[in-house]
């Protein structure tokens, strides 16, 4: 039996050489994501809170289902900013450098995906709501009312939580050095289908029907609303496309850990996708004079009495489907 001693050549023969770990891909964007997310959170979170207060007043005052959908969307955007931008990117990555218990990371991941799914699928509800309002106005008056709307919204948030739970076992793409397992493949496909492929299919189908309907009513107006609707839907498709593409590339082409190009692409894709959570306030201000007036009331701290039905500031029910078309999807 040979006993190796210090500084002897027997050590190299007795013990196998450790396997060298592949070099990690460098982070080329440096502190840019941290600065970007800090600015996005600093501007977007107060704007979304202001939007939620204004929309809650409008929803209570007018009893319109559309405002409840917009309020739910704003709430889900706030949750997305808190869980994904603040806790996920700023707190875990920048401040704690992911030096936290794995159970905490996985729990936060569930909350991130839950908020993400809720935000996107409330947008789908908005699109369907506007489709029914414009293409089937008589049916819309019968099926759309605040109590049912609130139940649908609650069901969507519950479904978002249910679809978020499986992502407790989501394999962190930043640390993934091994080939994806069957579970990882299934989760990535579920992620892309739930947040991009299926919602985009609904957007394209509903918007195509809306455009065809408005073309028949060209003389009656609505062209600007249709153009805005298409622009909003295109913005969602463009902002979320990089995230879906990079996820598929990571799954079938190369990992973030070993390929700097995928690393860079994922950084950029996440920043672009999160921009969608801060655009709604500015969109509402651009589209709706009623919303701008409500925001002014909130900022001045002056509650306003509910307008009389049929007045200039509160159009009759017959005009609601076309009036609200501009705020279809965010």
C-alpha positions in Angstrom: 0.0 0.0 0.0 1.4 3.3 -1.0 0.8 6.3 1.3 1.4 9.6 -0.5 3.3 12.3 1.3 3.3 16.0 0.7 5.3 17.2 -2.3 5.7 13.7 -3.6 4.7 12.5 -7.1 2.6 9.8 -5.7 -0.3 12.2 -5.1 -1.0 12.7 -8.8 -1.1 8.9 -9.3 -3.2 8.1 -6.3 -5.9 10.7 -6.8 -7.7 11.4 -10.1 -7.4 14.8 -11.6 -10.6 17.0 -11.0 -12.7 17.5 -14.1 -12.4 21.1 -15.3 -15.7 23.0 -15.2 -16.6 24.7 -18.5 -15.9 28.4 -18.4 -19.0 30.5 -17.8 -20.2 32.9 -20.5 -19.4 36.5 -19.6 -22.1 39.1 -18.8 -21.6 41.7 -21.5 -24.2 44.3 -20.3 -22.6 44.8 -16.9 -24.7 47.0 -14.6 -27.0 48.1 -17.4 -29.9 45.7 -16.4 -29.8 46.9 -12.7 -29.9 50.6 -13.7 -32.6 49.8 -16.3 -34.8 47.9 -13.9 -34.3 50.5 -11.1 -35.5 53.3 -13.4 -38.3 51.1 -14.8 -39.5 50.3 -11.3 -39.1 53.9 -10.0 -41.2 55.2 -12.8 -43.6 52.4 -13.6 -44.7 51.4 -10.1 -46.0 54.8 -9.0 -47.6 55.2 -12.4 -49.4 51.9 -12.1 -50.5 52.7 -8.5 -52.0 56.0 -9.7 -53.6 54.1 -12.6 -55.2 51.6 -10.2 -56.6 54.3 -8.0 -58.1 56.2 -11.0 -59.5 53.0 -12.5 -61.0 51.9 -9.2 -62.9 55.2 -9.1 -64.1 54.8 -12.7 -65.1 51.2 -12.2 -67.2 52.0 -9.1 -68.7 55.1 -10.6 -69.6 53.8 -14.1 -70.3 50.1 -13.4 -68.6 49.2 -16.7 -67.0 45.8 -17.1 -64.1 47.2 -19.1 -62.8 49.3 -16.2 -62.7 46.2 -14.0 -60.6 44.4 -16.6 -58.3 47.4 -16.8 -58.0 47.5 -13.0 -57.2 43.8 -12.9 -54.6 44.3 -15.6 -53.0 47.1 -13.7 -53.0 45.0 -10.5 -51.3 42.2 -12.2 -48.7 44.6 -13.7 -48.0 45.9 -10.2 -47.5 42.3 -9.0 -45.2 41.6 -11.9 -43.1 44.6 -11.2 -42.8 43.7 -7.5 -42.1 40.0 -7.9 -40.1 39.9 -11.1 -38.4 43.3 -11.3 -37.8 44.1 -7.7 -37.6 40.7 -5.9 -36.3 38.7 -8.9 -33.9 41.0 -10.6 -32.9 43.8 -8.2 -33.1 42.0 -4.8 -31.9 38.5 -5.7 -29.4 39.3 -8.5 -28.0 42.7 -7.6 -28.3 43.0 -3.8 -28.1 39.4 -2.5 -26.3 37.9 -5.6 -28.6 34.9 -5.3 -27.1 34.0 -1.9 -30.5 33.0 -0.5 -32.1 29.6 0.3 -33.2 27.6 -2.7 -36.7 27.2 -1.3 -37.1 31.0 -1.2 -35.9 31.3 -4.9 -38.4 28.6 -6.0 -41.3 30.2 -4.1 -40.5 33.6 -5.7 -40.3 31.9 -9.1 -43.9 30.6 -8.6 -45.1 34.2 -7.7 -43.2 35.6 -10.7 -44.9 33.2 -13.2 -48.3 33.7 -11.5 -48.1 37.5 -11.9 -46.8 37.1 -15.4 -49.6 34.7 -16.5 -52.3 36.9 -14.8 -51.1 40.0 -16.6 -51.1 38.4 -20.0 -54.4 36.5 -19.6 -56.3 39.5 -18.3 -55.1 41.2 -21.5 -56.7 38.3 -23.4 -59.9 38.9 -21.5 -59.8 42.6 -22.5 -59.4 41.6 -26.1 -62.3 39.2 -26.1 -64.5 41.7 -24.2 -63.9 44.3 -26.9 -64.5 41.8 -29.6 -67.9 40.8 -28.1 -68.8 44.5 -27.5 -68.1 45.5 -31.1 -69.1 42.4 -33.1 -72.0 41.2 -30.9 -73.3 44.3 -29.1 -76.7 42.9 -28.1 -75.2 39.8 -26.6 -72.6 41.9 -24.9 -75.2 43.8 -22.9 -76.7 40.5 -21.7 -73.5 38.8 -20.7 -71.2 41.6 -19.5 -71.9 43.1 -16.1 -69.6 43.9 -13.1 -70.5 41.0 -10.9 -69.8 38.4 -13.7 -66.7 40.4 -14.7 -65.3 40.2 -11.2 -65.9 36.4 -11.0 -64.1 35.9 -14.3 -61.2 38.0 -13.2 -61.0 36.0 -9.9 -61.0 32.7 -11.9 -58.2 34.0 -14.1 -56.0 34.9 -11.1 -56.7 31.5 -9.6 -55.8 29.8 -12.9 -52.6 31.9 -13.1 -51.7 30.6 -9.6 -52.4 27.0 -10.6 -50.3 27.3 -13.7 -47.5 29.1 -11.7 -47.1 26.3 -9.1 -45.4 23.8 -11.5 -42.7 26.4 -12.1 -41.5 25.8 -8.6 -39.3 23.2 -10.3 -38.2 25.6 -13.1 -34.5 25.2 -13.8 -32.8 28.6 -13.5 -31.5 29.4 -17.0 -28.6 31.4 -15.6 -27.2 28.4 -13.8 -28.2 25.7 -16.3 -25.0 23.9 -17.4 -26.5 20.5 -18.1 -28.8 19.4 -21.0 -32.5 20.0 -20.2 -34.5 17.3 -18.6 -37.9 16.2 -19.7 -39.4 18.3 -16.9 -37.4 21.3 -17.9 -38.5 20.9 -21.5 -42.1 20.6 -20.6 -42.0 23.7 -18.4 -40.3 25.8 -21.0 -42.9 24.8 -23.6 -45.7 25.5 -21.1 -44.2 28.9 -20.4 -43.9 29.9 -24.1 -47.4 28.6 -24.9 -49.0 30.3 -21.9 -47.4 33.7 -22.3 -46.9 34.0 -26.0 -48.1 31.5 -28.6 -51.7 31.0 -27.3 -52.3 34.7 -26.3 -51.0 35.9 -29.7 -53.3 33.5 -31.5 -56.3 35.0 -29.6 -55.1 38.5 -30.4 -54.7 37.8 -34.1 -58.1 36.1 -34.4 -60.1 38.7 -32.4 -58.3 41.7 -33.9 -58.9 40.4 -37.5 -62.6 40.2 -36.8 -62.6 43.7 -35.3 -60.8 45.1 -38.3 -63.2 43.5 -40.7 -66.1 44.9 -38.7 -64.7 48.4 -38.6 -64.0 48.4 -42.3 -67.7 48.0 -42.9 -68.3 51.0 -40.6 -65.6 53.2 -42.1 -68.0 56.0 -42.7 -69.2 55.9 -39.1 -65.7 56.3 -37.7 -63.6 54.0 -35.6 -60.5 54.0 -37.7 -58.3 55.6 -35.1 -59.5 53.1 -32.5 -58.7 50.2 -34.8 -55.3 51.6 -35.5 -54.6 52.0 -31.8 -55.8 48.5 -31.1 -53.5 47.0 -33.7 -50.6 49.1 -32.4 -51.1 47.9 -28.9 -51.4 44.2 -30.0 -48.3 44.6 -32.2 -46.4 46.1 -29.2 -47.2 43.1 -27.1 -46.1 40.7 -29.8 -42.9 42.6 -30.4 -42.0 43.1 -26.8 -42.5 39.5 -25.8 -41.2 37.8 -28.9 -37.5 38.0 -27.8 -38.3 36.2 -24.6 -40.1 33.3 -26.4 -37.3 33.0 -29.0 -34.5 33.0 -26.5 -36.3 30.4 -24.3 -36.5 28.1 -27.3 -32.9 28.8 -28.3 -31.8 28.0 -24.7 -33.8 24.8 -24.9 -32.6 23.4 -28.2 -29.4 25.4 -29.2 -27.2 26.5 -26.4 -27.2 27.4 -22.7 -26.9 30.8 -21.1 -24.0 29.5 -19.0 -21.8 28.4 -21.9 -22.7 30.7 -24.7 -22.3 34.5 -24.3 -24.6 35.2 -27.2 -27.6 33.5 -25.5 -26.6 35.2 -22.3 -26.7 38.6 -23.9 -29.9 37.8 -25.8 -31.7 36.7 -22.5 -30.6 39.9 -20.8 -32.0 42.0 -23.6 -35.2 39.9 -24.0 -36.0 40.2 -20.3 -35.5 44.0 -20.3 -37.7 44.4 -23.4 -40.5 42.2 -22.0 -40.7 44.0 -18.7 -41.1 47.3 -20.5 -44.7 46.2 -21.2 -45.6 46.6 -17.5 -45.0 50.3 -17.5 -46.7 51.4 -20.7 -50.4 51.2 -19.7 -50.6 54.6 -17.9 -49.3 56.5 -20.8 -51.5 54.6 -23.2 -54.6 55.3 -21.2 -53.7 59.0 -20.9 -53.3 59.1 -24.7 -56.6 57.3 -25.5 -59.1 58.4 -22.9 -60.1 61.9 -21.8 -62.2 60.3 -19.0 -59.1 58.6 -17.6 -57.1 61.8 -17.7 -59.8 63.6 -15.8 -59.9 60.8 -13.2 -56.1 61.0 -12.8 -56.4 64.7 -12.3 -59.0 64.2 -9.6 -56.7 61.7 -7.8 -53.7 64.1 -8.0 -55.8 67.0 -6.7 -57.4 64.9 -4.0 -60.9 66.1 -5.1 -63.5 63.4 -5.5 -66.0 64.0 -8.3 -69.7 63.3 -8.3 -70.9 60.5 -10.6 -72.1 62.1 -13.9 -75.6 61.7 -15.0 -76.3 58.9 -17.5 -76.6 60.3 -21.0 -74.6 63.5 -20.3 -71.6 64.6 -22.3 -69.2 63.0 -19.8 -71.1 59.7 -19.5 -72.4 58.5 -22.9 -75.5 56.3 -23.1 -75.1 52.5 -23.2 -75.6 52.3 -26.9 -72.3 54.1 -27.5 -70.2 52.1 -25.0 -68.8 49.4 -27.3 -67.3 51.9 -29.7 -66.4 54.4 -27.0 -64.3 51.8 -25.1 -62.7 50.1 -28.1 -59.5 52.2 -27.8 -58.6 50.5 -24.5 -58.9 46.9 -25.6 -55.5 45.3 -24.9 -52.4 46.5 -23.2 
